[in-house]
């Protein structure tokens, strides 16, 4: 029995159809006319979707109960489906046919009404009507505009009361208005383009494929004896509770024989991305062999071309000579650019079949096989699919693209929007090759005039652009007015060409009336006077706004912000403003039903995959696959998708089902052997329970600081609540007030003076800061001074804390107080923690890096934390500055490791015991590294542990505290990552949690994991928003051969020992603690991590850099005297001398090096300002988790 085919390319197996399917019943003329007359209008007469008409409908089912279609009987609906298909064919054949007169008239009237009155009292009437009929469920709202004729806006349309006029020529017409001279043709500034609708979850058919593998695919014995970089997989975990989940992976197959050929254009290496892309595009467009054969290769637009035919044959047949020396790889001359000639160099030939052999753990795999290179070449081919897709996309970085039409406004300010897109990556699974596809959403700049950004207080909240200049640095803009002197036609043409109008923002200046510059051959003047003189009065219509620099720092070129339009499709750097976080989450966070629909429908279509009609026949011929993998799956026939332009690749268009496990919630233990009840959402209550371990004898003397102008008695009330909860309700410690200080402001100096004033007489050991609201600068200064200078335990509370009945809020504050008293909040009972922690040191490590707005050369901060008890409830930490900015591999790892071992020995050894306790094993959780850095973590971090541990043992041996020297524990090192695109979805609603996600404890170590090495995915938390992201754990060292099943259970339990809140966190708590400690380090160096203009650090750096640049420039001009010709004519007539360009690059690197060293030294001096030893904090707090 043949399958029934649906409009979006998927097929439902015949045996999955309902046995009681109604017979088709034809429509009468009245019913046909009713559907035909609404065939072109919105909402869709078929499914009531407000994003399209029936003409464009691809939905296969509808719950619509009213209207010309929805009110029909099931039999009549089948007849209506047939009639709609007939209408589509007739309309495609003749769009002006008489039968569509009424439908066309209805559509035109609807469009006219929408233009004249798009909204009624701010309400979308059609939208509300459809929502009411569908039970309020409008799945098309996520990330898209709901209705083209109502909510549709051009991306360049500004918010109300903001003009979008372009630049002017400086002349005015008779009415006094400025004449528009130039505008940029943005390819999505067209009103007819609506926001692309996100697929609804209901559109995704239930044709998921259970992956079938032969027994040999899981024969791990084949790994024995192989030389592997990391511990070989020894098992697939056998979980007590087995679960099947869906994942955002598709099976990728290829036919044999198949070879790929890699070529390089070596001259492009080292050039900027934009320039490299331009050169590669020019080569492909102008070199005949490449121009005439675009379907035979793909490229990454940097240096690599990968082809599925041997381009050397084509080059030879076209009589291009091989210019390589004898015995060297073939090389052919391409084009010559101003920078010099380019060549095409053959690199290697790779056999794609080896990737499938790698997935099958084939012991005969050639030793020369490089999995990373193979994956890189295949990703380039997949990228070609996205580029040539019928869906308009824009590149978004490595293996990412965004849909031009899938946009939505971000906030009401008008400066930012979001675009929905997809990431994609080929990877090797267990026994199969996979394509991972995931939906992503990012913030983008809207193509508006730049002065709207500077005045957009709604989006940026009166942002000080001097502080956040890094956000706009590198933003490309289009100059909207006509420049240059028409008496010099060449220069005038160059300046006003499309290319000449596009510039890059390098900074902001003063207001036009205060920014001074010297015109060529003229005298110093203000920018405002210059523009008024050159283009006429009132040319600058916003004189209070800062000027924009489109030149360099040494040679600035000042432009008014209102004359610059932001180019489309530029991503917003960094985190979105905090006031837009909720709006961003509403758009970006997709629940699993919607997320998997996006991936399986829109994602694949956007990648350009098309339905291969002969897929079932071709599927039986795939290389290195067993027949049951591609044939019938329990009676199902799933058509293959073929890679456009390269039919040797096929894809199974079904989200894979993978087997996994469901780990039970751990038993959370509190004091007096009582346990907490864990609900299904992974967060529990501990009211009425005693904390696990408290130091009731501990007493804090608290200095209470507060902002001025707080309501009367607020600080006193908050202090009283703190004392009551910590002493009376939980017996954590007594808190006594030492003194109270009101701060005039929250500056570093004011807080320092406030504490210093009361310190000597009262001798507090704790400080409480009461704030009106959140203040990051004030919080950072307070924590910095308490931690490093004064050695005070610090608690910061905002004003809502006045209500002492807020149990959750004050309960969490009590947890922090118990940590400062060296207590333990809770632990896990009867699990792997109980079995291992008594003789195990657990470590967590992370590195944080400077971001936009930091001073150049700002050092990265590394931290390592280590357990000091048998309950996983206390960790102590170490912190160091990295020796280079943005270096991920930890420099002083051995020194910090020794500190963690010493603290473990000190805390775990009873005072009366002669010989110290030594850990039998060490488990190291490393956060934040990419897959390409695994080798470095193993060779540069983990490899130092043995020697460092031996050094500590030798120290105690000399003190006669150990009876054996040279002892080394078993070391297990695990890299945990969250920055990946693997997702899991429950197969149906009955197996989902209350947020539609997989249940906490879901773990997978098969199919989508490494075929060779020990790794697993674990979703330990309950995701309240969007689709849960599981953490990925990869084992790079496992001396004790701890099975993956035990490592996953142990890690899961650690996630539920998180000390700051009664909740299971998303990744191993030791790594979480290291991340938090790194964040505390940013407080210590805030003046370096947030270094805007007109701050001491930035001004000092700028002057130091300018001084060195001036010296090197003087030396260059001595060696390369500038010609006696004006700068303008020099640029128009000749380019720079090549030797001078090379010298400038050398000097630039010299300046960067000396500046980095200068900032690094200053930062280290600040880091060790109060404590010259290893860690920057005071010894008073070093034995507690003060940073939590």
N, C-alpha and C positions, 0 to 999 in steps of 0.2 A: 504493500500500500504506500503510495507516495506521500512525502511530507508536505505539509501545508506551509507555504512560504509567506513571510510577513514583510511589510514594507521596509524595515530597517536592516534587512540582510541576514537576520538570524533565521533558523528553521526550528520548528518544534517537531519532535519525533512523532510519528503517526501513532504509536502505541501509548503516547502520553495524552492524547486527546480524550475528552470525556465520551463515554460510551453512549450517553443520552443526548448527543448533540442534535439540535433541532434541524429539520429540513428547511432548505432555502425557500422563501416565499417572495415572489416578485412584488414590487411596489405598484400602486395604482398611479394614475397621472397626477392627481392632486399631491400625493406624497412625493413624487419625483420633482414636481415644480417647487415645492416648499424647500427641498434640499438644494436644488439648482439655484434658486434665487439668493440663497445665503452662502453659496459656494465660495465666493471671493471676499466675504466680510469677516470681521473679527468680533467675537470669539469664534473658534472653529465649530461649525455645525455638527461635526462628527464627535469631537471629544471635549468641546467647551473650553479648550485651552485658550487663554487670552494672549498668547504670544504669536499665533499664526492663524491663517485661514485654512479652510478645508483643502484648498489646493496644495498647501505645503505640509499637510498632516502626514505623519508617519507612525502615529500611535496605532497599536493593534487592539486595544481594549479600552473601554470607557465605563465609568460608573455614572455617567450623566443620565439623569432620570427624566428630563423634560426636553422640550424643543422638538423640531422636526425629526431628529434622529433618536434622541434619548427616550422619547415616549413610545417608540415602536416596540413591537413584540420581538423576542429573540429571533424568530423566523424571518420577520420583516427586516431586522437589522442585517441579516446576511444578504438579503436582497438589496438593502441600502448600500452595503459595502461594494457590491457588484456595480451598482449605479454610480457610486463615487469614482470607482476605477474607470468607468466609461467616460464620465465627465472630464477626468484628468487627461485621458487620451484625446478627447475631442478638443479640449482647450489648447493642448499642446499643438494640435494640428492647425487650429484656426482660432486665434485669441480674440478676433472681432466678429465671430460668428453670431448670427441672429439669435441663436438659442441662449446666448449669454448676455443679451441686452439688459435684462432686468438685473442680473447679477453684477454687471459692470456699473450700472446706475447706482445700485445700493452701495457698492464699494466706494464710488466717487463721492456720494453724499456723506458717507461716514468719514472719509478723509477731510472733506471740506468742513464738516462740523467739528472735527478734532482740531483743525488749524484755527478756526474762529473761536472756539470755546473748549480748550482741551480738558479743563477740569470744572467741576461744579461744586463750589464751596469747598474746594480742597479734597473732594472725595471722588474716587474712581467708581462710578456707578456700575459699569459693566463688571469690573473686578469684584465688587461686593456681591453682585448678583450671582456670579459664578461660584464664589466662595460659599455663599449661602446654599446653593444647590449641591455643592460638593462637600458639605460639612465643614467648610472653612479651611479645607486642605488645598493650598495652592503651592505645589512643589516647584513651580517655575520662578519663584521669587528669589531663590538663592543666587546671588551674584549676577542678577540680570534685571533689565527693565521689563516690567510686566506686559506692557501693551504698546506696540509701535505707534499707534495713532494718538496715544494719550500721554504717556510718560516719556516718550522718546525725546532725547536732546542730543545735539552735537556735543562731542567731548570738549570742544573749544568754547561752548557757551558759558559765560561767567555767571556767577550768582546774581540775584536781582540788584539793580542799581549799579552794575559794573559794566563798562563799555568793553566791546571787543574790537574796536576800531584798530586798524593797523597804524603804522607810522605815517608821517607826513613829509612833504617836500619842503615845508617851511613857508609855502605860499598859501594864501587864503583866497577863497572865492568871494563873490559879492556879498553873500550872506554872512561872511565871517567864519564859516566852518572850514576846517582843514581838509585838504584834498588827499585821498588815499592814493599813494603812489605804488606800493608793492604789497603783495600778500603771498604767503607761502601755501602751496597746494598740498595740504595735509591729506593723506589718502583716506582718513576716516573722519573728516570734517563734513560729511554729507548727511543731510537730514534723513535720507531714506534708509540709512543703516541703523537698524535697531540693535539693542543689546541681545547677544545670542542667548537663547533660552537654555537653561540647564535641563538635561533629561530628567524626567520624573522617575522615581523608583519603580513605578508600575510599568514603565516601558521595558524594563529588563526582564527578558524571558528566563524561565527557570531551567535552562539547558546548560547546567554546569557539568563539567566532566570530572569524574573521579579518575585520578591518574593510575593507570595500570602498568606495572613494571614486571619484568621477568625476575625470577629469583636471583639471577646472577647480578642484577643491578644493585643488590644490597649485600653482596658477599664481601664483607669487610676484610676477609682473610687476604684479599688481593693487595691490601695496603701493607701487609707484613713484609719487612725487608726493604721497603722503598726508602730512599733518602728524602725525608720530608722536612720542610722548614719548621713545622710546629707539630705538636703531639697528634698522632694519627687517631682518627675516630675508632673507637673500640666497641661501640654499641649504639643502637637506637633505643632510647629510653623506653622502658615498659611502665607506663603510668597506671596507677590504680584506677583512675577515672579517665577513660579514653574519650577524646572529643574530635569531631571533624569540623574544620573551619574552611571558609573560602578565603582566598588571598588574591591580591591584585597582580597576579602573574599569569602569563600565557605561555603555552608550550611552543617553542620555536623549532622548526625542522628544516632540513635542507636535503636536496638530492645529490647523489654522487655521480661522477667525480666533481669536486669543486675546489678551486684554488683562488686565492686572492693575492694581488700583487701590490706591494707598498712602494710608493715613490715619495721623495722629499724634494722640496725647493729650499735648499740649505741657506740661501742668502737672506731669507725672511726671518730666520731665527734671531731673536733678540729685539725685533721691532715691536712697536705697540700694536695692540689688537686691531684698532681701527685702520692703521696703515697696512698691516699685514693682510687684512681682509680685502682692502682696496686693491692691493697688488695681486692677490690670488684671483679676484674677480676679473681684473684686467687681463691676466694671463689666459684664463679660460675663454674670455670673450674675443681675444685677438690672436691666439696661437691656433693655427688651422687644425692640427690633429685633435686638440681638445675641443675646439669650437664645433667641429663637425661630428663629434661622437659623444655628446653629453650623456647618453644613456649607458655608457660603458664604465663610468667611474663616479666616485663621490669624493668630497674633500672636506677638511675641517676648517678651511679658511685661515689656517695659520701656516703650516708647513707641509701637511701630509695630503697625498692623493692616494686613494685605494681604488683599484680597478678589478673587475672580474674577467678581463682579458689582458693579455700581456701587451702593454702599451709599447714595449720595445719593438715588437713586430710592426706596429703601426708607424712608429717613428722611422724605422728602417725602410719600410715600404714607401714612405714619403720622402726618402732621400735625406733625412736628417742624420748627420754624422755623429757617431759615438766619440765624444771628445775626451773620454776618461783615459788615463794612462793604462797601458797594457797590464792586465791582471787585476785591475780595479773594477768596481761595479759600474755598469753602463751609466753614462751621463750625456745629456743633450742640452744644447743651448736653447733658451726660450726667448724672452724679450729683454730689452735693455731699458732701464728706467734711469731717472736722474741720479739715483743712488748707486747705479751700476747695473751690470748684467745679471740675469737670473738663469738658473739651470734646473733641469729635471733629472734627479739622481735616483736610480733604482736601489732599493734597500733590501727587499727580501720577498720570497714567495712563501705563503702560509697555506696549509691544508686545513680547511674548516673541519674536516672529519676528525682532526685531532682534538678539537674542543669537545665533541661528543664522546671521544675516547676518554678524555679527562673526566667528564661527568660520570662515565661508567666505571671509573677507577681502574682503567686498563693498565696493567703492569708493564705492557709493552710500549707505553707512550714514549716517544723520543725525548731524550734528556734536554734537547734544545727547545722544547715547547715552552712558550712563555704565555701564561694565561692572561696576564695584564695587557700585553700587546695585542693578542687576539681579540679580547673584549673591546679594546680601543678601536680597532678597525671595524668591527661589526657595529659599534655605536655610530661611527661616521656614516655607515650605510643607512642606518635607521634615521639619522638626521636628514638625509637626503629625502626620505619619505615625507617628513614634516614640511620641508621646504617646498616640495612640489605638490603638496596636498591641495585639493580644491578649496579647503577652508583657509581663509587668510590668517596667517600666523606671523609672529615676530619672535626672533631668537631671544632667549632669556638666559644665556650662559651655557655652561657645559651640560649637554643632554637635557635641555629645558626649552620650552617654547610657550608662548602665550597667544591666545586667540584675540585677534583685533576687535572682534565684535562682542566678546564676552566681558563687558565692562559694567561697572556700577559706580555710582558716586560714593565717595568715602567722606561722610560728614556733609554738613551743609555749607561749609566755607567756600568750596569751589576750587581749591588748589589741587586736590588729590582725587584719584579714583583707584579702583582695583581692576585688575585683569585676571581672569581665570586661565590657567594653562595646565601643562602636563610635564612631568619628568618621565624619562624613559631610560632604560639601561638593560643591556644584554648581560646575563650572568649564567654561571654554571650552577645547576642544582644537583641533587642526588639522582643520578641516572638520566637526567634530562637537561636540555638547554632552555632557558627561560627568558622571557621579556617582561621586565617589571615596568608597569605604567601606574603613575599616581597623579591625582589631581592636585594642583597647587594654586595658590592665590597670592598675589603680591600687590603692593601699593605702587602706583605710577603717578608721575606728574601729568596733569592735564595740559594740553597745548593752549595755554592762555598767556596773555601779556604778563610780564614778570612783576609789574607793579602790584597786580592783584595778590601775588604771593606775599609781598612785603607788608601789605595792609590786611591780610587775612587773619584777623585775631580769633575768628571762630576755629580755624584749623590749628593755628600755632600758638594761640593763647598769649598774645603780646610777647612773642619770642624775641629775645635779644639776639639779633642775627650776628653780632660780633662773637657771641659764644658758640652759636650753632652754624657758623659759616661752613663747616665741613659738610653739612647736609646738602648745600647747593654747589660746593666746589666740584667742577667737572661737568656741570649741567650744560647741555648744548642749547643754544638759543639762535633765533633767526632775527636779524636786524631788519626792521620793517620800513625804514625810511631810505630815501635815496641819498647816497654819499658821493663825495668826490667832485672834482672840477670838470665840467664838460669840455673845457678847453684842452684837457688831456684825455682824449677818447680812450686810449688803451687802459689807463688807470681807472677811468670812470666805469668802463665795461667790466674790468676785473673786480672792482669793489662791489658792484651791483649785480654780479652774476649770482646764480643760486648758490654756488659753492662759496663765493666770497662773502655772502651774507650770513653763513653759518659759523658761529664762533663758540668758544667754551668759556664759561664763567670761571675766573680764577680768584675772585674775592669781591669784597664790597669796600666802598670808600666813604667819604663824608658826604654831606649834602652839597648840591651843585654850587651853592654860594660860598662854600668854605673850602672846596677842593681846588688846590692851585696846580696849574701845569703851565709849561712853556711851549707854545706852538713852534713849529719848525721855523727858524729865522725870525721869531718874534720875541716879545717880552712876556714875563710871567703874568698870568691872568686867571680868573676863576673860570671853572667849567661853565657856570651859568652865563657869564658874560660872553664866552666864546660861542656857545650855541645861539644866544640871542643875536650876536653879530653875524654869524654865519647863516642861520636859518630863519631869522626874524624873531620878533618878540613873541613871548608865550609859547615858544616851541616846546619848552619843558613845562608840562601842565601840573606836575607833582613835585615842586621844588623842595618839599620837606623830606622826600625819600632819599635814601642813600644811593649813590651812584654805583654802577656795576662795572667791575674791571674785566675786560675781555682781552687784555694783554698779558704781561707778566708782572711780577712784583717789581722788577727793576725798571721795566718800561711799561707802565700801566696805560691802558686805553680806556677812558671813562665814557660810559654810555648811560643815558637815562633809562630807568627800568621800564618805563611805559612804552619804549620803542623796541622792546625785545620780546619776542614770542618764544615760549618754550617749545622745542621740537617734541613731536609726539613719541609715545612709547619709550619713555625713559623711566627706569625704576627709581623709586625713592630710596635713598641710602639710609641704612640703619633702621632702628625701631620707629614705628609711626608715633606721632605725638600721643602722650598718655591719655588725652581726652578723646582720642579716636580708637583706643584699644578695644572697647566694647563693640563699636561699629565694625571694626575689622574682623573681630571674632564672629559676629553675626553673619558676615558675608562669607568668610573663609571656612568656618567650621561646618563640615558636612557630616550628618549622621551616616552610619554605615549604609542604610538603604539608598540614600542619595549618592553617597560616595562611590559605591560600586556601580551604580547606574552611569555616573559620569565616566568612570574608567572604561567600562565594557561597551558603552555606546559611543559617546562623544570622543573619548580618548583614542579608540582605535580608528574611528573615521577620520579624525584630525591627523593621525599619523599616515593616512593615505592608504590604509589597507582596503582592498576591494574583494568582493565575494568571487572566489574562483569556482566557476561552474563545474570544472573537472576535478575539484579538490579531492573528492573521495577516491578517484582513481589514482591521482598523483600521490595522495597520502599513503597508499600502500607501497610506494616506491622510495619512501624517505630512507636516507642513509642511516645505518647503525641503529635502527629502531625495530622492536619486535612488532609483529603484526597486530597484536591485541592493543598496542598503544594508539594505533591510528585507525583501526577498523571499528567494528561495532562495539559500543560501550553499553552493555545491558540493553541492547536493542536500539540505542540511539545512533543517529547519523548526524554528525556535526560537520558542516562544510568548512574547508580550510580557507583562510585568507591568504592571498598571495602578495608578496612584496612588490609594489609598483616598480616597473623598470628592471626588476631583477627576479624573474619567476623561479629561481632556484631555491628561494626561501619561502617557507610556508609557516603560517601561524594558526594555532587552534584557537578560535575566537570564543573561548569559554574560560571564565575565571576558574582557576584550579581549586579543587578540593584537596586539602592536605590533612593528614592524620596528626593529631597532637594529643595533649593531655590537659586535664584540669586539676591543678594543685589545690588542695583544700585550704581554706583560711587557717592560718596558724592560730594556736591558742595563746592569746595575749594575757600574760600574767602580771598582776599588780602585787601590792603588799599583802601580808597575812594570807598568802596562797590563794587569793581570790583572782578570778579571771573575768575578762570583759566579753560581752556578747557582741560578735561582729555581724552587723547586718549585711545585706547583699551589696550595698554600695561601698563597702570597704572602709567606712568611717564609723567610729564607735564613740560611745559616751563613757567617761570615766568618773562621772559625778557619783559620790558616795564610796569610791574606792580609794584606798590608801596607795600612794605612790610606792614603787617597789622598794627603794632604799632612800631614806631621808636622814639628814644629820640634824636631828631636833635640837642639839646643843649649839648649833651654829647661830651666831647673832650678827646681824649687819647693822652698821651705823650709817644711816643714809643721809646724803646731802640732797635736798630737794631744790631743783632749779626749774624755773617756769618763765614763760614769756610774759611780758607786761600786757596789760589790758585783757587778761583773762577774767572771766566772771568771778565774782567774789567767792573766795573759799574753794575754788576749783582744785587748785594744787593740793590743798589740805585734804579734800575729799578723796582724791586719787591716791594720795599717800596712805590714807586710812584704809582704803579698799585693799591696797597692796599688803599692808601689814596684817589685815584680817585674813585674807585668803592664804597667805604664806604661813602665818603662825597659828591661826586658830583652826581654819578649815582643813588644812593639809599638813600641818606640823612640819613644814619644810625648814623654816628658820625664823627666828625673831627679827623684826625690822624696827629699829628705833631711829627717830629723826634726830640728826645731828645739828642741822641748820637749814635755813631756807633762803634762797637767793632769787631775786627777780632780774632777768636779763633784759637789757635795753634792746638787743637784737640777737640774731643767731649766728653772728660772724665767729670765726675761729678765735679772734682776739677777745671778743666779749665773753664767750664761754670760758676761755682760759682764765681771764681775770675773775670771773664769777666763782670758779672753783678755787682759784688760788687765794681769794679773799678769806674763805672759810676753812681752808685746809689745815693750817698750822694749829689753830686752837682746838678744833673739834675732832681732828683725826678720823674722818669718815673712811670707810672701806667700800662704799657703794654710792652711786649717784643716780638719782631719778630725774629725768627731764620730762616736763609736761609741756606739750605743744598744742597750739590751737588746731593745727592740721598738719598734713604731711609736708615735710621740708627736707629734701635730700641733702642740700648743703649743710643745714643745721644738724641733721642726724650724723652726717659724716664727720663734721668737726667734733661733735660730742663724743662719738665712739673713738676717734683718733686720740683725743686728749686723755680720755679715761684709760684706754688700753696702754698707750705708750708712755705718756708723761707722768700720770698720777697713779697708775696701777689700781684703778677703781673698777669694780663691777658696774656695768652700765645697763640701765633699763630706760627705754624711751616709750612714753605713752601719749596718745593724742587725747584731746578733750572729751570725746564720747565716753572715756573710761570712768566718768563720774558715776555712772550707774553700776553699783556693786552687785546688782542682781543679774547682770549679764554673765551667766555662768560659763559659756563657751569662751568668751573673751578673757575673763579673769582666770579661767582654768588654764588656758594656754600661757598666760603670763606666769602663772605658778609653775608650770613646767620649766620655763626658762630660769626662774629663780632657783629651782631645785638643781639645775645644772650648774649654776654659779656656786652652789653650796656643795658641789662634787657629789651630788646624789644620782640615783638611777631612776628613771621614770617608769619604765616597764620593760619586760623581756618576753621571750617566747618559751613556752613550756612544752616539754616532751617532743622535741624536734631535733633537727640537725644542729641547731645552736647549742642545745644541751649536750649533744654528743661531741662536738668539736671545739667549742670556744674555750674550754678549760685549759687546753694546751696549744691554742692557736692564736697567733698574732694576725689580725685582719687589718690591712692597710687600704687607704683610698688616696688617690692622687689626681690632681687637675692643674691646669695652667689657664690663666686669664690673660687676654691681650688687650692693648689699647684700641680704642675705636675712633670714629670720626670726632674731631674736636680735641683730641689729645695732642700734646706737643710732639713734633716729629722726633723719633728716636726714643720715645717713652718706653721703658722696659716692661716686659711681661712679668707676671708674678706667678710663682709655682708654690703649691702647698701639698703636703702629705699629712694625713691623719692616721693614727693607729689606735687600736683597741687597748684597753688597760683593765679589762675585767672579763669574767666568764659569761656575762649576760648580753654582750653587745650593746650595753647601755651607756658606756663612757668611752670617749675617744679624746686623745690629746693631739695637738698639732704642731707642725713645723712649717715655716715659710721662708722663702728666699726670692731674691730678684734674679731673673734670668740674665745672662751676660749679653744677650742680643734681644732687640725688640722683635716681637712676634715669633719667637722660637718656641716650638711646642715640646720638643724633647727636653726633659728636665736636666739642668746642668749639675746642680748640687744634690743629686738624688742620694748619693752614698752618705753624705753628711746628715741629711734629714732622716734617712733610713736608720742610721746609728742612734739618733735621738729617740726614734720611736721604739727601737729595741730596748734601749736603756729604761725608758719609762715603763714599758711592759714588764720588764724584770723587777723594777722597783715596786710597782703597784701589785704585782701578782705573787711576790715572795713574802710570806709572813715574816714579821720582824724577828721572831725568835728562831727562825730557820737559819742554820749555818750556811748551807749551800743555796745559791739562788736558783729559782725556777727558770728553765729555758723552754722556749716554745718548740714543740715537735714539728710544727708546720707553720708556714706563712702564706696567707692568701692575699694577693695584691690586686685590687680593682683599679684599673687605670681608665680615666674618663677623658674624652675630648680628642682622641687621635683618629685620623683617617686610616683606611685600609693600607694606603701606601706607606704609612709610618709604623706598621706592626713590626717590621724587621728592626727598626731603630729602637723601639721600645724594648725589644728583647735584647739587642746587642749593646745598647748604651745605658739602659736603666736596670733591667732585671739582671743583667750580667754582672753588675757591681754588688749584688746583694751578698753573695757568698763571702767575698773578701771583707765587706763591711761588717757582716755578722761575726766573722772570725776575729776581727779587731776588737769588737765589744767583748767577746768571750775571753780574749787574751787579757783585757783589762781586769776582768773579774778573776781570772786565773792568777794574776800577779797578786791580787788581794786575798787569794786563797778562799774565794767565794764559790768557785767551781772546782770540781776534781778531775776535769778532763779538758784538754785544750784542743782546738781544731774542730769542735763539733759544728756541724752544718745541718739546719733543719730542712725539711722538704718544702719546696717553694712551688706554689701554683700562682700563675699570673694570668689575669683575665682582663681583656679590654672590653669595656662596656660603652656602647654607642647609642645615641638617640637621633643622630642626624642621618637618617636613612629614609627610604621611601617604601619600606615593606609594611603592609597593613593586613590585618585579618578581620574578617566579617563573620558573624554567626550565620549559619546556613538558613535559618528561619527565625521568626520572632519568638518562638517558644524556647529557643536556646540562647536568647539574648538577655542581657541585664536590663534594668529599668531605663537605661540610656541608649538602648539598641545596640550596645557593643557586646563583644565577647566578655564573659565573666572574668573578673580578676583571678589570676592564677593560670590563665591560658598559656600554654607553652608549646613550642613547636621545634623539633630538632631534625626534621626530615624534609625532603623535596626542595624547599627553598633555602636550605642551609648548604654549607660546604660539603662536597662529596668526600673530601679527604680528611678534614680537620674537625676538631671538637668545637662546636658552636651551637647556640640555641637562641631562640627568641622567647622572651617572657614578658607578658603583660600582667604586671603585678598590681596595677591600680585600677580604679574605676574612673573612666574619663567622663567628666560631667558635661563637657562640650565637645562636639565633633566626634571624629573617629579616633579611638585609642591608638597610640603609637607604642608598639612593644619595644622594649629595650633589647638590643642585640649584644650577646655576650660571646666573645671569641677567646678561646684558651690558647695562649702562646707558650705556656710552660706548665707542666703538670707532673712534678717529681713524684708525688704520691699516688699518681694514677687514680685520682678521685673520679668516679664515673660521672658522666654528664647528668644523669638523673639525680645524683646527690648534689652536684653543684647547683642545679636549677632549684632544688628544694631549699638548699642553704641560702641561696640568693633571695628566693621568695620570702623566706623568714626574715632576712635582714631588712627587706623593704618595710616590714611591719614593726621594726624596732626604732623607726625614725623618732628622734627625741623631742622634736618641737611641736608635734601635733598627733592626735589619736587617729592616724590614717595611714594606709599603705601608700607608699610613694612609688613613682614610676620607674626608678632604677635603684641599684644597690645603695643603701644609705651611706656606707663609707665614702663612696665617690661623691655623693650629695654633700656630705660634710666638707670634703675637700673643696668643692665648688663654693660653698658658703664661706669658707676661710679665705679663698681667693678674693671673693667679693669684699671681705673685710679689709684685705690689703689695698683695695682700690680706695677705701676711705683714707688710708694712711698717705696715699700719694694722689689725692684728689686734685691738687693743683697742677699735677702733670697729666692726669687722665682727662681733666676738663680744663683746657688752657686756651681760653678765647683771647682775642686781641685786647690790649690795654690791661693785661694782667702782668704781674712782675715776671712770671716764668716765661710767658710768650714774648714779652718785650725784650727780655734778656736774650732769649734764643734768636729772635729776629735780628738784633743788633750784632750778635756774635756771627751769625751767618752772613749778614751783609758785609761785615768787615773782611771776612775771608773771601767772599766773592769779589769785592773791590780789589783786593790784592792780586787775585788770580787773573782778573780781567785786565789789570794794568800790565801784568806780565805777558798776557796774550797779545795785547795791542802793541807791545814792544816787539814781539816776534812776528806779528801779522798786522802791520800798519794799515789802518782803514783807508780806502781810496778817498780822494778829495771829491766826493760827490754826495748829493743829498740822500738821506735815508730812503725817501720815497722813490727816487729814480733808481737807487741801488736795488731795491726790491723788485722794481718793474723790469730791470734790464739784465740782471745777472744773479746767480745763486752764490751761496757762500763757497769759499775754497774748501775742498774736501779735507785737507789737512787741518784747517781751522775748525771744521765741524768735529773731527776726531778729537782735537785738543779740547774743545768745549765739553765733549762727553767725558773725557778724562778728568777735567777740572770739576765737572758736576759731581762725579763720584768721589773726588777728593773732599769736596765741601760736605757731601752727605756723610762720609766717614768721620770727619773731624767733628761735625755737629752731633752725630750719634754718640760719639765718645764723650763729648762735652756734657750732653744731657744725661747720659748714663752715670757719669761721675756725680753730677749734682743730685740725681735721684737716689743713688746709693748713700750719699751723705745724709740726705733727708731721711731715708729708710732707717739708718743707724743713728739718727740724731739723739735719741734718748737712751738707747741700749746698744752698746758696741758689740755685743755678742752675736750669735747666729740669728735668733728670732727678734723681731722688732718690738715685741710687747714686754710689759713689766713682769718681773718674776712673781709679783703678788697674785697674778691671775693665771699663770702658766699651767697649773695643774687642774684646770677646769675647762669646760667647753664654753668659754666666755663668748665666742663668736656666734653661738647659736641663740 
